[in-house]
Every structure is written in C-alpha cells, then in structure tokens.
Amino acid sequence: MRNPLLSKKLKQTQTRLLIIDDNQIGFNHIFDLLGSHEHHMHGLLLDDLKSFEKQLQQPWDLVIFGRAYDLKIEQALALIHASNQAYLPVLLLRPDDYQAHQYSSYLHKGVYDVVSLNEADNFYLSLVRALAFSRLQQNQTQLLNELETAQNQAQALVEESNRPVAIIQEGIHIHANPEYLTLFGFQDLDDLIGLPLLDVLQPQYTSEFKSRFKKISQGQLDLGRFNVQSHNPAIGQEAALNLEFLPAPEYEDALQLSIDQGEHIFALSNLSAKSDVVAVSKTTLAYQQVNRCLQQHPASFNALVLFSLASFPVEALQYAWHTPQDYGTSMKEFLNEQTHAPIFDIAPMVYISVLQAESKEKLESKLIGLTSLLKPQLLAVGQQSYPLHLTIGYRTIEREFEDQAHLQQLMNDAFTQPLPSNLRQDALELNLEQSNPEDELSLIETLQQHLEHGQIHLKYQQMYDKQDRDLHIYEVTSGFIYQNRWVGLENLSDLDAAPELSIKLDRWILVEACKQLHNFITQYPKAKLIVNLNKHVLLEDASLPDLVTKLLSIVGSKEQYPLCLQFSEQDLSAHFAEAQKQTALLHEHGAAISARDFGYSMYSESLLQQIEFRAVTLHDDLTLALHNDTQTAELQQRLQEFYDIKAIDIVLRGLDDMTLFANSWNLDARFIQGDYFQKKLDHLITVDD
C-alpha cells in the first residue's frame, strides 16, 4: 500500500518553512528538493536571534536548524517550547562534529530528527514525517478550539435565553433540560428518555425532516440550523420552531438540539425553572469538558478538584460595577497558572479541574501540593489587589462520568472532602508563641502574626539547566501580604531590629520548604531546593546545623545535596569570619551553600576563594547587561574570572521576557531562571506538566 504521507494531499497545502542557516546554498537546495516533489512552499531564511524572535510570532509548519550567527540549537528549542507553537517540530541539520551517539541526546532536548542534506531521500522522508506531525497537531488544536467555541456559544445562548435543549442519539432522546420538558409537556425526564425525536417534534413535512436529519447525523453540520412547523399539541398551537444541531461529544455519535421559539416559549417557564436551567447548562458544559479531558488524556489515576471562593472581598465592590466579574476571571487565571491544568466553570467563583498521575502515590502528592493555595492569597484585578481565600476539595475518579448526575454528585462530595495531608510532615512542626491580633499593626507586628498563623508564603521558581542534567531545581523565596501588597522577606531591612523573629521565620521557612520537597520527590526523586535565608539564622542560631540534619533525614532524598541554603553576598562579606565558619559547619551537616546578589561587588572573588559554594546567583542588575552586546561580553569576561577561581554553577535570574531569556545563551551561566520559563508559584510544579 502506498504511503499516504507521500500523496499529493500533504503537498497541496502551502508549507511554511523557517530555515535557520548562514548559507543560502542550503536554503536553495531544500527548496529545490521540495519543489521536485511538487510541494507548495513559503519559506524564510535567517541566521540571527532577533529575526528568529520576531518570526516566532508568526505561524510555521516546520523549522530546519543549520548554523546561525548568534543562535544555538538549545536556545532555539527553549524559545519554541516557551512560545504558543510549543509543538513546532525542529529538524537539525547534522553538525560538522556530529557523532552517532549524540542522536538520542538531541531528541531528548526536543529535536524532532537529525538529518543531512547529503542524504536527499532520507532527508525528504524525515521532513515529510515532521510535516505530517505538525499538520496533525495544528488540525487537532484547531478542531478542539472550534468545538470548544461552538459549545461555549451554544451553552451561552442556552443560559441567556433559557432555550430548550436535548441530547439525541441515533434519533432517540437520551437527555434534556427542564425547558425542553416544559415545551413539550413532560413532567419528568424519565417520560422523555427513549422517545424518538420525530414523535416529539411532529414536523409538518416528515420526509423532508428525516432526510435532513440523516445528513446532519452523518456529519453535515452546516445543515444543522433550520425551522420546522410542529404539530405537537403540547405547544398549544402550530408553531415554527428554530432548531439548531451541534455535536455532543460526551456521548458517542450524539447531537445536541437547542430550540428557539421566541417569547411564546419563554412565557412558559417560571422563575425556578430558569434558575434550574442555568445550573444545568453550566454542569452540562463542565460535564462535556471534563469527559473530553479524560478521553483525550487517559491516566491510571485521576482526581476531580473543586475550587470555590471562601469569601468575597467587600472592598472589591467599591471601585467599579464590573469588578466582581473581573475578580472571577482573575481567580480562574490564578488557578490555571498554579495548577497547570484545565479549569472549568461551574458557577460564579466556583471551578473544577482534573489532576492526573500514573500512580496513586503521585496523584496524592499533587493533591497535597495544592494545600499551599489554602493560605490567604493576593489577587491582582486590573490596577488593584484584593484578598483571595480559597476552599479546595476533591474526589478521586476512576473513569469518565456516566452522566451529569454522576458529576453533580461528585462535586457535592468534593465540597466536603478536604485535601489529603502527609503524615510525615506532621513531624516537622515548630512551636510558635501566640499573640493577640490588633487592629493597627506595624509591618513587623503583622509579620509576627502571619508567622504565628502559618500565613507566610513560599514561592517556588524552576530553573532551566542548559546541560539538561538537573531539571527540577527550584529557588525558594518568601513573603507575606501587608495592607494588600506583597512584601518580600529576602533582604528585608526591618528584620535587623528583630533578629529573634528573623531566626524563627527562617527556621519556619526551612521546615515548610522541606515539607514541599519531601512531598514532591514522590513525583520527581531528583528534585532540589535553593532556599533563601537571612543573615541572623546563619550567624546567631547555633542549632541550625542540627535542624538541617533532621530535615534532610525526614525529606528522604537520595541526592547528595537536595537542600542548598542561599545567603546574601553582602551579609557574607560583612560578617566574613563567622560566615565562613558557619557555612563550613552547615556543609558538613549535608547542606550546600550558595550566595545570592553575587558578582556585583569588589568582594565577590575573595568570597569565592574562601567559602565552599556549590552555586551562586548573580545580582539582578547584572541581568540588564543582556540588553547590550558590549555589556554582555564584559559580563561573560567577569564570569570567566569566577570560573578561573572555582568550577561553580552560576544562576542567572530575572529573565522575564523572550529577549532576555534568549540572550542569556550568550553567557556561560549553567542555570537560567525567570518568568518567561516559569513564574514564581505557591507550590512545586514542573513545566513538564
């Protein structure tokens, strides 16, 4: 049988080809080869980073990477994967120093295939396979978006107009909403289920209706909107019904029928029926979406998670009438960002999601990770910030839902089933003194109170390892909410006047971070943390090494240094003698040591020579050098001076946009970090999810 990928069907649609190479001859060769196979082509040749960044905003079918002036294959792959074309396949033209054993490593990095222009037939076949994959991904995305849009529009119309809606399978009713029952005079859904559509509609021209409905059932949905004259006496008079048929993918080979008859129908519905139909329509859409999610991404273990608003902030009503609606939108965006999972609407400020895993233990680990979202949050709505207090529940599910009633029951159960906790975490508790809350508190007093109630927030941000060896290292920062604004605890000068609070705070941060790590290594055993701490716990807490030993024992990681303690370079240099002694002691007890805000002072080299650092995180101001080629070259020279002193891992952070993230490849810093790769989140989660 002939390979359908080599037929004319794939060739007739224009192929959009982005070629990265510094050789026009190679570009011409590729186009000549594809032209000889009758492909319709649109192509662009470039060899620099800025042009590549610009072109990534346009849709492409395929990228072929050869050689570029200032763009590496790893850099190009990272930018593609972080773009809205994450599945765009990349063919790598075999480098001059290519060895056969490198093939699998390139594939692990994200290359679709490694090819050679000297092997024309193999090159063409690899390109066709990559093109077919690209088109498949594009078509799937487009179809899902169109289906989602159509269903959302249909359900929105149902909500707004209280349209009668029924689900029809092989010409038989299998479900309907209250409006549909009312329209045709049914008292109960059971009285309708099983009846033929023809018997209920009773169209004036039966043969014409049967012919059209047959075509609709066969997929000709362009015929799905039309009018019929109904003779059903329950309507009270012969009336024209405006019918609309759409797919109902939650059922096999089923159609959703909605009916519009104008004011005559609306008058038949009382107020309670209208409120019921809104709830039914939202549940119907969620039922469709969740079932489709389970069908498209089957997993051995699944959980339905319900997020609801514990209390709405009254202050959000003071600015504009639309603020509550915007608050709900921001809440949904926040949940989507924090879970990396689809979020579905159920009711105002109530959402559900599905978490999935390949084992019971990993699913439980994901659920435990969500407990950090139960802390009071700060939600940005436009130019204002408001409190966010969530209630989260869940129910495990084994398969797709049987019907909407099944989903509704599980949602009701999820309201009362709290997230699981890890019993081993209970061993990691610190005793904190309680204080009486006051109406007006200073920043330090508020911080003390937040600590006592466990309301300090830890933020986790994943790093990108250019060497692809340590893929799950996270930097931990901390803060709290004070007068509806975020206050970071890293280098907070107010703590200098409260060293005891600073020590208690950092010990609490270490404990909470290790709880998260202990839970997360169930999913990713090689995960590690870099925890930012202040100077007081290093210089004045003699029991810190013993705490580290205890925490590492409970964490249970098999990695050599799963926990890295990071202190300010300024604090280390200002208290050098004591800092050198204490960091050496911590290192003996199993903790790695790092310096943050590094490389900006005249003491950087001296510290690097005399303290056993495993890594250093560069000062944020040094990231700004990436905006300028000359300054970037100067910074690279500075990094080389550090490497000449000691082989060390350097972290470059603050890469919050595509330009900075892309330019970071021009520096020899192993780890890069910023919002463009992954934002700071309230619990550990990987971009792989």
C-alpha positions in Angstrom: 0.0 0.0 0.0 1.3 3.4 -0.9 2.3 5.7 2.0 -0.5 8.4 2.2 2.1 10.9 3.5 3.7 10.9 0.1 0.4 11.6 -1.7 -0.5 15.0 -3.1 -2.8 15.8 -0.3 0.0 16.9 2.0 1.7 18.8 -0.8 -1.2 20.9 -2.0 -1.4 23.0 1.2 1.3 25.6 1.3 4.2 24.5 3.6 5.5 27.3 5.8 9.2 26.6 6.4 11.5 28.6 8.7 15.2 27.8 7.9 17.9 28.9 10.3 21.2 28.9 8.5 24.0 31.1 7.4 24.2 29.5 4.0 21.9 30.5 1.1 23.0 27.4 -0.8 21.5 25.1 1.7 18.2 27.0 1.6 18.1 26.8 -2.1 18.9 23.1 -2.0 16.0 22.4 0.3 13.6 24.4 -1.8 14.7 22.7 -5.0 14.3 19.3 -3.4 10.7 20.0 -2.1 9.8 21.7 -5.4 10.9 18.5 -7.3 8.3 16.6 -5.2 5.6 19.2 -6.1 5.3 20.9 -2.7 3.9 24.4 -2.5 6.4 26.3 -0.4 6.6 29.5 1.6 10.0 29.9 3.3 12.3 32.3 5.1 16.0 32.1 5.8 17.5 33.8 8.8 20.6 33.4 10.9 20.3 35.7 13.9 18.4 35.7 17.2 16.4 38.9 16.8 14.9 37.8 13.5 14.1 34.4 15.0 12.3 36.0 18.0 10.2 38.1 15.6 9.3 35.3 13.3 8.2 33.1 16.2 5.2 35.4 16.4 4.1 34.1 13.0 2.7 30.6 12.3 5.1 28.0 10.9 4.8 24.3 9.9 8.4 23.3 10.4 11.8 24.7 11.5 15.1 23.5 10.0 18.1 24.4 12.0 21.6 24.6 10.5 24.0 27.2 11.7 23.4 30.7 13.0 25.4 33.8 13.9 24.2 34.1 17.5 21.6 31.3 17.9 22.3 27.9 19.3 20.0 24.8 18.8 19.3 24.6 22.6 18.4 28.3 22.6 16.0 27.9 19.6 14.3 24.9 21.2 13.8 26.7 24.5 12.2 29.6 22.8 9.9 27.4 20.7 8.8 25.4 23.7 8.0 28.5 25.6 6.1 30.0 22.7 2.5 29.4 21.6 3.9 26.9 19.0 5.4 24.5 21.5 4.8 21.5 19.3 6.5 23.0 16.2 8.9 20.3 15.0 12.6 21.1 14.5 14.9 19.2 12.1 18.5 19.7 12.9 21.0 19.6 10.0 23.8 17.3 11.1 26.6 19.4 12.7 30.1 19.0 11.4 31.3 17.4 14.7 28.2 15.2 14.9 28.6 11.7 16.4 26.0 8.9 16.1 25.8 8.5 19.9 24.5 12.1 20.2 21.3 11.3 18.4 19.3 10.4 21.5 20.5 13.4 23.4 19.3 15.7 20.7 15.9 14.0 20.7 15.7 14.4 24.5 16.4 18.1 24.1 13.4 18.5 21.8 14.8 18.0 18.3 12.3 16.0 16.0 15.1 14.4 14.0 18.7 14.9 12.9 19.1 15.0 9.1 21.7 15.5 6.4 21.3 17.3 3.1 23.8 14.9 1.6 21.2 12.1 2.0 18.4 13.5 -0.1 15.9 10.7 0.2 16.3 10.2 3.9 16.1 14.0 4.4 12.9 14.2 2.4 11.2 11.4 4.3 12.2 12.8 7.6 10.8 16.2 6.5 7.5 14.7 5.4 7.1 12.9 8.7 7.8 16.0 10.6 5.4 18.0 8.4 2.6 15.4 8.9 3.1 15.6 12.6 3.0 19.4 12.5 -0.2 19.4 10.5 -1.8 16.8 12.8 -1.0 19.0 15.8 -2.4 22.1 14.1 -5.6 20.3 13.0 -6.2 18.9 16.4 -5.7 22.2 18.1 -7.9 24.0 15.6 -10.7 21.4 15.8 -10.7 21.4 19.6 -10.7 25.2 19.7 -13.6 25.3 17.2 -15.5 22.6 19.1 -14.9 24.4 22.4 -16.0 27.7 20.8 -19.2 26.2 19.3 -20.1 24.6 22.5 -19.4 27.6 24.6 -21.5 29.8 22.3 -24.3 27.3 22.3 -24.3 27.0 26.1 -24.1 30.8 26.4 -27.2 31.1 24.3 -28.9 28.5 26.5 -28.0 30.4 29.6 -29.1 33.8 28.2 -32.3 32.7 26.6 -33.2 29.6 28.6 -33.5 27.6 25.4 -34.9 24.1 25.4 -32.0 21.7 24.9 -32.0 17.9 24.4 -29.4 15.3 23.6 -30.3 13.0 20.7 -28.5 9.7 20.0 -29.5 7.7 16.9 -32.7 9.7 16.7 -33.7 8.9 20.3 -33.8 11.3 23.3 -31.3 10.4 26.0 -31.3 13.7 27.9 -33.0 17.1 28.1 -33.1 20.2 30.3 -36.2 21.5 32.1 -37.1 24.0 29.4 -37.3 21.2 26.8 -39.6 19.2 29.1 -41.8 22.2 29.7 -42.1 23.0 26.0 -43.4 19.5 25.1 -45.5 18.9 28.2 -43.4 16.4 30.0 -43.4 16.3 33.8 -40.4 14.1 34.3 -37.2 13.4 32.3 -37.8 9.6 32.5 -41.0 10.2 30.5 -39.0 11.6 27.6 -35.9 9.4 27.5 -36.2 6.7 24.9 -38.7 8.6 22.7 -37.9 9.2 19.1 -37.2 12.8 18.1 -39.7 12.5 15.3 -42.5 11.6 17.7 -41.9 14.6 19.9 -41.2 17.3 17.2 -44.0 16.0 14.9 -42.8 18.1 12.0 -45.3 19.1 9.2 -43.1 17.6 6.5 -41.9 14.4 7.9 -40.0 13.0 4.9 -38.1 16.3 4.4 -37.1 16.4 8.1 -36.0 12.7 8.1 -33.8 13.3 5.0 -32.2 16.4 6.5 -31.7 14.9 9.9 -29.9 11.9 8.3 -27.4 14.2 6.7 -26.8 16.0 9.9 -26.3 12.7 11.8 -23.7 11.8 9.2 -21.7 15.0 10.0 -23.1 17.6 7.6 -23.5 20.2 10.4 -23.8 23.1 8.0 -27.4 21.8 7.6 -27.9 21.9 11.4 -29.8 25.1 11.7 -33.3 25.2 10.2 -37.0 25.8 11.0 -39.8 23.3 11.3 -43.6 23.6 11.7 -44.6 21.4 14.7 -48.0 19.7 15.1 -47.3 18.7 18.7 -50.5 19.7 20.7 -48.5 20.3 23.9 -47.2 23.5 22.4 -50.8 24.8 22.3 -50.8 25.9 18.7 -49.0 25.1 15.5 -45.7 26.9 15.8 -42.4 27.4 13.9 -39.5 26.0 15.9 -36.0 27.2 15.2 -33.8 24.2 15.5 -30.0 24.0 15.9 -28.0 20.8 16.0 -24.4 20.7 17.3 -22.1 17.8 18.3 -22.5 16.4 21.8 -19.0 14.8 22.2 -19.6 13.5 25.7 -21.9 10.9 24.0 -20.8 8.7 21.1 -22.5 9.8 17.8 -24.8 12.1 19.7 -26.2 15.6 18.8 -27.3 18.5 21.0 -30.5 20.0 19.9 -31.5 23.5 21.0 -34.8 25.2 20.1 -35.7 28.9 19.9 -39.4 29.9 19.6 -39.3 33.4 20.9 -41.4 35.0 23.6 -44.1 32.2 23.4 -41.7 29.7 24.9 -40.1 32.0 27.4 -43.5 32.7 28.9 -44.0 29.0 29.7 -41.0 29.0 32.2 -41.4 30.1 35.7 -38.6 31.6 37.8 -37.4 28.4 39.4 -37.2 26.6 36.1 -35.0 29.5 34.8 -32.6 29.2 37.7 -32.5 25.4 37.3 -31.6 25.6 33.6 -28.7 27.9 34.3 -27.2 25.4 36.7 -28.0 22.5 34.3 -26.3 24.3 31.4 -23.1 25.1 33.4 -23.0 21.5 34.6 -23.7 20.3 31.1 -20.7 22.2 29.7 -18.4 21.1 32.5 -19.6 17.5 32.0 -18.6 17.7 28.3 -15.3 19.4 29.0 -14.2 17.0 31.8 -15.2 13.9 29.9 -13.4 15.1 26.8 -10.3 15.8 29.0 -10.4 12.2 30.4 -11.0 10.8 26.9 -8.1 12.7 25.3 -5.6 12.2 28.1 -6.4 8.9 29.8 -4.5 8.2 33.1 -4.4 5.4 35.6 -5.3 7.7 38.5 -7.5 10.9 38.4 -9.0 13.3 40.8 -11.8 15.9 40.4 -10.7 19.0 42.3 -13.2 21.7 43.2 -12.1 25.3 43.9 -14.5 27.8 45.4 -14.3 31.2 47.0 -14.5 31.1 50.8 -15.5 34.8 51.0 -15.7 37.6 48.5 -13.7 40.8 49.5 -16.1 43.6 50.2 -13.6 46.2 49.1 -13.8 44.8 45.5 -17.3 46.3 45.3 -16.0 49.9 45.9 -14.4 50.7 42.5 -16.5 49.6 39.5 -19.6 47.5 38.9 -17.7 45.0 36.7 -15.0 44.3 39.4 -16.7 41.1 40.7 -16.7 39.7 37.2 -13.1 40.6 36.6 -12.3 39.2 40.0 -13.7 35.8 38.9 -11.7 36.0 35.7 -8.5 36.7 37.6 -9.3 33.9 40.0 -9.6 31.4 37.2 -6.3 32.6 35.6 -4.6 32.3 39.0 -5.8 28.7 39.4 -4.8 27.8 35.8 -1.3 29.2 36.5 -0.9 27.5 39.8 -2.1 24.0 38.7 -1.0 23.8 35.0 -4.3 22.0 34.5 -7.6 23.0 32.6 -10.0 24.9 34.8 -13.8 24.6 34.1 -16.6 27.0 35.3 -19.4 25.6 37.4 -20.9 28.7 39.0 -19.6 32.2 39.8 -16.4 31.8 41.7 -16.6 28.0 41.6 -14.4 26.0 39.3 -13.4 22.4 38.9 -10.3 20.7 37.4 -8.8 17.3 36.8 -5.4 16.2 38.2 -3.9 13.0 36.7 -1.0 10.7 37.5 0.4 7.3 36.7 0.3 6.1 40.3 -1.8 6.6 43.4 1.2 8.0 45.3 2.0 10.6 42.6 -1.7 11.7 42.5 -1.8 12.1 46.2 1.5 14.1 46.0 -0.1 16.5 43.5 -3.1 17.0 45.8 -1.0 17.6 48.8 0.9 20.3 46.8 -2.4 22.2 46.4 -2.7 22.8 50.2 -0.4 25.8 49.9 -3.2 27.6 47.9 -5.4 27.5 51.0 -3.3 30.3 52.6 -4.8 33.8 52.1 -3.6 35.0 48.6 -3.3 38.3 46.9 -5.2 38.6 43.6 -4.4 41.3 41.0 -7.6 42.7 39.3 -6.7 45.5 36.9 -4.7 48.1 38.8 -6.0 46.9 42.3 -5.1 43.9 44.5 -7.6 42.1 46.6 -7.5 39.2 49.1 -8.3 35.7 47.8 -9.4 33.0 50.2 -10.0 29.6 48.6 -11.8 26.4 49.7 -10.4 23.3 47.9 -11.9 19.8 48.0 -11.6 16.7 45.8 -12.8 13.3 44.9 -10.9 10.6 43.1 -12.5 9.3 39.9 -11.8 6.0 38.0 -13.3 6.7 34.6 -15.4 9.1 32.6 -18.7 10.2 34.1 -21.7 8.2 33.4 -24.0 11.2 33.2 -24.4 14.8 34.6 -26.0 13.5 37.8 -22.8 11.5 38.4 -20.6 14.6 38.0 -23.0 16.6 40.2 -22.8 14.1 43.0 -19.0 14.0 42.9 -18.9 17.8 43.0 -21.2 17.8 46.0 -18.9 15.2 47.7 -15.8 17.3 46.8 -17.2 20.2 48.8 -16.9 18.2 52.0 -13.7 16.3 51.3 -10.6 18.3 52.2 -7.2 17.8 50.5 -5.0 15.0 51.9 -2.1 15.7 54.2 1.2 13.9 54.5 1.5 12.4 58.0 5.3 12.6 57.9 5.0 16.3 57.5 3.5 16.5 61.0 6.9 15.7 62.5 8.2 19.0 61.1 6.3 21.4 63.3 7.7 24.4 65.2 6.2 25.8 68.4 5.4 29.4 67.9 4.1 31.7 70.6 0.6 33.1 70.0 -0.2 36.8 70.3 -3.4 38.8 70.3 -4.3 40.4 67.0 -4.5 44.2 67.0 -6.5 46.5 64.8 -3.4 48.5 63.7 -0.2 46.6 63.4 3.2 47.7 62.1 4.9 45.7 59.4 7.0 43.7 61.9 3.9 43.1 64.1 1.9 41.9 61.1 4.8 39.6 60.1 4.9 38.1 63.6 1.2 37.5 63.5 1.3 35.9 60.0 4.1 33.6 61.1 2.1 32.5 64.2 -0.8 31.6 61.9 1.3 29.9 59.3 0.4 32.5 56.6 3.9 33.2 55.3 4.0 32.4 51.6 6.8 30.5 49.9 7.3 31.0 46.2 8.9 28.3 44.0 10.6 29.1 40.7 12.0 26.4 38.5 15.4 26.8 36.9 16.4 25.9 33.3 19.5 23.7 33.2 21.4 24.3 29.9 23.2 20.9 30.5 19.8 19.1 30.8 21.0 17.2 33.9 19.3 18.8 36.9 15.8 19.5 35.5 14.0 20.0 38.8 15.9 22.6 40.8 13.8 25.4 42.4 14.7 28.6 44.1 12.5 29.3 47.2 11.7 32.9 48.1 9.2 34.1 50.7 6.9 36.9 51.6 3.6 38.0 53.2 0.7 40.2 52.5 0.7 43.6 54.3 -2.0 46.1 53.6 -3.0 44.4 50.3 0.5 44.4 49.0 3.3 41.8 48.7 6.3 42.2 51.0 9.3 40.0 50.2 11.4 38.7 53.1 14.6 38.5 51.1 16.9 41.2 52.5 14.0 42.9 54.5 15.8 45.6 56.5 13.1 45.7 59.1 14.3 42.3 60.4 17.6 43.8 61.6 15.6 45.2 64.6 14.1 41.8 65.3 16.8 39.1 65.0 14.8 36.6 67.1 11.8 36.9 64.8 14.2 36.6 61.8 15.6 33.4 63.1 12.2 31.9 63.9 11.0 33.0 60.5 13.8 31.3 58.6 13.5 28.1 60.6 9.8 28.0 59.7 10.7 28.7 56.0 13.2 25.8 56.0 10.6 23.4 57.6 7.8 24.3 55.2 10.1 24.1 52.1 11.3 20.7 53.2 7.7 19.6 53.6 7.1 20.5 50.0 10.3 18.8 48.9 9.5 15.6 50.8 6.1 15.5 49.1 7.4 16.5 45.6 10.2 13.8 45.4 7.4 11.3 45.2 6.8 12.7 41.7 10.4 13.8 40.9 13.0 12.0 43.0 15.9 14.2 41.9 14.2 17.5 42.8 16.3 20.0 44.8 15.7 23.3 46.5 17.7 26.5 46.9 16.2 28.3 49.9 16.9 32.0 50.5 17.6 32.8 54.1 18.6 36.0 56.0 21.9 36.5 58.0 20.5 36.1 61.5 19.8 32.4 61.3 23.3 31.8 59.9 25.2 34.0 62.4 23.2 33.6 65.6 21.4 30.2 65.5 23.7 27.6 66.9 21.2 24.8 66.4 20.7 25.4 62.6 23.1 22.6 61.6 21.2 20.1 63.7 17.9 21.3 62.2 19.4 20.8 58.7 20.4 17.2 59.6 16.9 16.5 60.9 15.2 18.0 57.9 17.4 16.1 55.4 16.6 12.8 57.2 12.9 13.4 57.0 13.0 14.6 53.4 14.4 11.3 52.4 16.1 12.3 49.2 18.8 10.1 47.7 20.5 13.1 46.1 23.8 14.2 47.6 22.8 17.8 48.2 19.0 18.2 47.8 19.0 21.3 50.0 21.0 24.4 49.3 21.0 27.4 51.7 21.4 30.7 50.0 22.5 33.9 51.7 23.2 37.5 50.6 26.7 38.1 49.3 26.6 41.4 51.2 25.8 39.7 54.5 28.5 37.1 53.9 31.2 39.6 53.2 30.2 41.9 56.1 30.5 39.1 58.6 33.1 37.0 56.8 34.9 35.3 59.6 31.7 34.0 61.3 30.0 33.3 58.0 33.0 31.2 56.8 32.9 29.1 60.0 29.1 28.6 59.9 28.8 27.8 56.2 31.6 25.2 56.6 29.6 23.6 59.5 26.4 23.6 57.5 28.2 21.9 54.6 29.4 19.2 57.0 25.8 18.6 58.0 24.7 18.0 54.4 23.6 21.4 53.1 25.0 23.0 50.0 25.8 26.8 50.3 25.1 29.5 47.7 25.3 33.3 47.6 22.6 35.5 46.0 23.1 39.0 44.6 26.5 37.8 43.7 29.2 39.3 41.4 28.4 43.0 41.8 30.9 43.9 44.5 34.6 44.0 44.9 34.5 41.2 47.4 33.0 38.6 45.1 36.3 36.9 44.1 37.5 36.8 47.7 34.3 35.1 48.9 34.5 32.6 46.1 38.1 31.7 47.1 37.3 31.2 50.8 33.7 29.8 51.1 32.7 26.4 49.7 29.9 27.5 47.4 28.1 25.0 45.3 26.4 27.7 43.3 26.0 31.5 43.1 23.0 33.5 41.9 24.0 36.7 40.1 22.8 40.1 41.1 19.6 41.1 39.3 21.3 44.3 37.9 23.7 42.1 36.0 20.8 40.7 34.0 20.4 44.1 32.5 23.7 43.6 30.6 21.8 41.3 28.2 20.2 44.3 26.6 23.6 45.4 25.2 26.1 43.3 23.3 29.1 45.1 24.7 28.0 44.8 28.3 27.1 41.1 27.7 30.6 40.5 26.5 32.0 42.3 29.6 29.8 40.2 31.9 30.9 37.0 30.2 34.5 38.0 30.9 33.6 38.6 34.6 32.0 35.1 34.7 35.2 33.6 33.2 37.2 35.2 36.1 34.9 33.4 38.5 35.4 30.1 36.8 39.1 30.6 36.9 38.9 30.7 40.7 36.5 27.8 41.1 34.4 25.4 39.0 30.9 26.5 40.1 27.3 26.6 38.9 26.2 30.1 38.1 22.5 31.1 38.1 21.3 34.0 36.0 17.8 35.1 37.1 15.2 37.8 36.2 14.8 36.6 32.6 11.2 37.7 32.4 10.7 38.2 28.7 11.7 36.4 25.5 14.6 38.8 24.7 16.4 38.4 28.0 15.7 34.6 28.0 17.1 34.2 24.5 20.1 36.4 25.1 21.0 34.5 28.2 22.5 31.8 25.9 25.3 34.3 25.1 26.5 33.9 28.7 28.2 30.9 30.2 25.8 30.6 33.1 24.6 27.0 33.5 21.2 27.8 35.1 18.8 30.4 33.8 15.6 31.5 35.5 12.7 33.9 35.1 9.0 34.4 34.4 9.5 33.5 30.7 10.4 29.9 31.7 8.2 29.6 34.8 6.7 32.2 37.1 7.0 32.1 40.9 4.3 29.6 42.1 2.9 28.8 45.5 3.8 25.1 45.3 6.3 22.9 43.4 5.2 22.1 39.9 7.3 21.4 36.8 6.9 22.9 33.3 6.8 19.3 32.0 3.3 19.0 33.5 
